[in-house]
Structure formats: structure tokens, C-alpha cells
Amino acid sequence: MNIIRVYSEYLPTKKNIQTNNFYLNNGFEIISQDENHTRYCIDHLNKDELNDNYKITIVDEWKKK
């Protein structure tokens, strides 16, 4: 299954600070950022190539907060 675009959001906490570069290290681009969160996007992701450590939830529309 090919996915055209994936959006994600990183909210830093004391417990997940070690993963703050995960999205950048895996091909995502920053689309917005402030002191409380960072939003990312990646195009043309092939879901079949992901390993079991990834969870992808498909939604109809990116909800802007």
C-alpha cells in the first residue's frame, strides 16, 4: 500500500526527549514548529516497507490545532 502523504506531530516531554530527532532522521520535513510542538510531513511513504515498530493511523483530514 502506498501512502501519498503522512503528517505527524511531536510533543516534547521529559520521557520522550530522546526521540526528538526521530522524524528528521526518517525523512520527514518540518512543516510548523513552536515551543510546544513540531509538525512533520513525509510524501510517498510505502507502508509495506515499514517494520512492526511503526504505527500508522489513516485519517481523512489533517486536523489543525
Residue pairs with C-beta under 8 A, 6 or more apart in sequence:
1 46
1 47
1 48
2 44
2 45
2 46
2 47
3 44
3 45
3 46
3 47
3 56
3 58
4 43
4 44
5 41
5 42
5 43
5 44
5 45
6 28
6 41
6 42
6 45
6 56
7 31
7 39
7 40
7 41
7 62
8 23
8 28
8 39
8 40
8 41
8 42
9 37
9 38
9 39
9 40
10 19
10 20
10 22
10 23
10 37
10 38
10 39
10 40
11 36
11 37
12 20
12 36
12 37
23 38
23 40
23 42
24 30
24 40
26 42
27 42
28 40
28 41
28 42
29 40
29 41
29 42
30 38
30 39
30 40
31 39
31 40
31 41
32 38
32 39
33 39
47 56
50 56
